[in-house]
């Protein structure tokens, strides 16, 4: 630690020792901040979001196959369970200076899910409903609001999981940097 000064007027650490300790602590924090990479944070975020993904999938009640018509013909034939399969963790664009890693949970529509018959591009119709060609508002009876319910039901768990995993990660990094 440092030298302890004892006199009639002062008991405790002297100023020079205290400043050296603060500087050493700031150097350790600087090393720690340089050792934490975006990929580490993203890995922890992904692990924390898994309960929410499961909650999304659990809230989707599989309905029967359906056909989407556009421009006077068949646009896509959606099979039962397509929306549930498309739910996952999505990398989203990072806003400059506000975040360094950004993930979301929802229906995937790119990559392996870019085909209109495989992806979850219609998730917003299931979540909020839609107006059909006759001007009638249609909403899914079983699945209406599935995403909002999942978010409300699992956000607390995601936050707690992230906080615990991040604390554990930082504790390991601090322990390793002091060795």
C-alpha positions as CSV (number, residue, x, y, z in Angstrom):
1,X,0.0,0.0,0.0
2,X,1.8,3.1,1.1
3,X,3.5,4.5,4.1
4,X,1.2,5.6,6.9
5,X,2.2,8.9,8.5
6,X,1.5,9.3,12.2
7,X,1.9,12.6,14.0
8,X,-0.1,14.6,16.4
9,X,-1.6,16.6,13.6
10,X,-2.2,14.0,11.0
11,X,-3.0,10.3,10.9
12,X,-3.5,8.5,7.6
13,X,-1.8,8.4,4.2
14,X,0.3,11.3,3.1
15,X,-0.5,13.1,-0.1
16,X,2.3,11.8,-2.2
17,X,1.5,8.2,-1.4
18,X,-2.2,8.8,-2.1
19,X,-1.4,10.3,-5.5
20,X,0.8,7.4,-6.4
21,X,-2.0,5.0,-5.5
22,X,-4.5,6.9,-7.5
23,X,-2.2,7.0,-10.5
24,X,-1.6,3.3,-10.3
25,X,-5.3,2.6,-10.1
26,X,-5.9,4.8,-13.1
27,X,-3.2,2.9,-15.0
28,X,-4.9,-0.4,-14.1
29,X,-8.3,1.0,-15.3
30,X,-6.7,2.2,-18.5
31,X,-5.3,-1.3,-19.1
32,X,-8.7,-2.8,-18.3
33,X,-10.5,-0.5,-20.7
34,X,-8.0,-1.3,-23.5
35,X,-8.5,-5.0,-22.9
36,X,-12.3,-5.0,-23.3
37,X,-13.1,-5.4,-27.0
38,X,-16.4,-4.9,-28.8
39,X,-16.5,-8.6,-29.6
40,X,-16.4,-9.4,-25.8
41,X,-19.3,-7.0,-25.2
42,X,-21.3,-8.4,-28.2
43,X,-20.7,-12.0,-26.9
44,X,-22.1,-11.1,-23.5
45,X,-25.0,-9.3,-25.1
46,X,-25.8,-12.3,-27.3
47,X,-25.8,-14.6,-24.3
48,X,-28.0,-12.2,-22.4
49,X,-30.6,-12.0,-25.2
50,X,-31.1,-15.8,-25.5
51,X,-34.0,-15.8,-23.0
52,X,-35.8,-13.1,-24.9
53,X,-35.4,-15.1,-28.2
54,X,-36.9,-18.1,-26.5
55,X,-39.8,-15.9,-25.1
56,X,-40.5,-14.6,-28.6
57,X,-40.7,-18.1,-30.0
58,X,-42.8,-19.3,-27.1
59,X,-45.3,-16.5,-27.7
60,X,-45.9,-17.5,-31.3
61,X,-48.8,-19.9,-31.7
62,X,-48.3,-21.7,-35.0
63,X,-51.1,-21.1,-37.3
64,X,-51.8,-22.9,-40.6
65,X,-50.0,-22.3,-43.9
66,X,-51.1,-19.2,-45.7
67,X,-50.7,-17.7,-49.1
68,X,-49.8,-14.0,-49.8
69,X,-51.2,-12.5,-52.9
70,X,-49.8,-9.4,-54.6
71,X,-50.1,-7.8,-58.0
72,X,-52.9,-10.2,-59.0
73,X,-51.0,-13.4,-58.3
74,X,-49.4,-15.5,-55.6
75,X,-46.4,-13.7,-54.0
76,X,-45.4,-16.3,-51.4
77,X,-46.7,-19.4,-49.7
78,X,-45.8,-19.3,-46.1
79,X,-45.5,-22.6,-44.3
80,X,-46.6,-23.2,-40.7
81,X,-43.7,-22.3,-38.2
82,X,-41.8,-20.0,-40.6
83,X,-42.1,-16.9,-38.3
84,X,-40.9,-18.9,-35.3
85,X,-37.9,-20.2,-37.2
86,X,-37.0,-16.7,-38.4
87,X,-36.8,-15.2,-34.8
88,X,-33.2,-14.6,-33.7
89,X,-30.6,-12.1,-32.6
90,X,-29.8,-9.5,-35.3
91,X,-26.8,-7.3,-35.6
92,X,-28.0,-3.8,-36.1
93,X,-26.2,-0.6,-37.3
94,X,-24.1,1.1,-34.6
95,X,-24.9,4.7,-34.0
96,X,-21.7,6.8,-33.8
97,X,-20.6,7.9,-30.4
98,X,-23.6,6.4,-28.6
99,X,-22.9,2.6,-28.7
100,X,-20.2,0.3,-29.9
101,X,-22.2,-2.9,-30.2
102,X,-25.9,-3.1,-31.1
103,X,-28.0,-6.2,-31.2
104,X,-31.8,-6.7,-31.5
105,X,-34.2,-9.6,-31.3
106,X,-36.8,-10.1,-34.0
107,X,-37.7,-11.8,-37.2
108,X,-34.7,-12.2,-39.5
109,X,-35.1,-11.2,-43.2
110,X,-31.6,-11.3,-44.5
111,X,-29.0,-14.0,-45.3
112,X,-30.5,-17.4,-45.1
113,X,-33.9,-15.8,-44.4
114,X,-34.0,-13.4,-47.4
115,X,-36.3,-15.7,-49.4
116,X,-39.9,-14.4,-48.9
117,X,-41.1,-18.0,-48.1
118,X,-38.4,-18.5,-45.5
119,X,-38.0,-15.1,-43.8
120,X,-40.0,-13.4,-41.2
121,X,-40.8,-10.2,-43.3
122,X,-44.4,-10.5,-42.4
123,X,-43.8,-10.3,-38.6
124,X,-45.2,-6.8,-38.3
125,X,-48.5,-7.9,-39.9
126,X,-48.8,-10.6,-37.2
127,X,-47.7,-8.2,-34.4
128,X,-50.0,-5.2,-35.3
129,X,-52.5,-6.5,-37.9
130,X,-53.1,-5.2,-41.4
131,X,-55.7,-3.9,-43.7
132,X,-56.8,-6.3,-46.4
133,X,-57.8,-5.4,-50.0
134,X,-61.4,-4.8,-48.9
135,X,-60.3,-2.1,-46.3
136,X,-61.0,-4.4,-43.3
137,X,-58.5,-4.4,-40.4
138,X,-57.4,-8.0,-39.8
139,X,-55.3,-9.1,-36.8
140,X,-54.1,-12.5,-35.8
141,X,-56.2,-13.7,-32.9
142,X,-53.5,-15.9,-31.3
143,X,-50.4,-14.0,-32.2
144,X,-51.4,-10.3,-32.0
145,X,-48.8,-8.5,-29.9
146,X,-46.5,-11.5,-29.5
147,X,-43.3,-9.4,-29.7
148,X,-44.5,-6.8,-27.2
149,X,-45.6,-9.5,-24.7
150,X,-42.2,-11.2,-25.1
151,X,-40.3,-8.0,-24.6
152,X,-42.3,-7.1,-21.4
153,X,-41.9,-10.6,-20.1
154,X,-38.2,-11.0,-20.5
155,X,-36.6,-7.5,-20.4
156,X,-35.8,-7.7,-16.7
157,X,-34.2,-11.1,-17.0
158,X,-32.1,-9.8,-20.0
159,X,-30.9,-6.8,-18.0
160,X,-30.0,-8.9,-14.9
161,X,-28.2,-11.6,-17.0
162,X,-26.2,-8.9,-18.8
163,X,-25.3,-7.2,-15.6
164,X,-24.2,-10.4,-14.0
165,X,-22.2,-11.7,-17.0
166,X,-20.5,-8.3,-17.5
167,X,-19.6,-8.1,-13.8
168,X,-18.1,-11.6,-13.9
169,X,-16.2,-10.7,-17.1
170,X,-14.8,-7.5,-15.7
171,X,-13.9,-9.2,-12.4
172,X,-11.9,-11.9,-14.3
173,X,-10.2,-9.1,-16.3
174,X,-9.3,-7.2,-13.2
175,X,-8.0,-10.3,-11.5
176,X,-5.9,-11.2,-14.6
177,X,-4.5,-7.7,-14.9
178,X,-3.3,-7.7,-11.2
179,X,-1.5,-11.0,-11.6
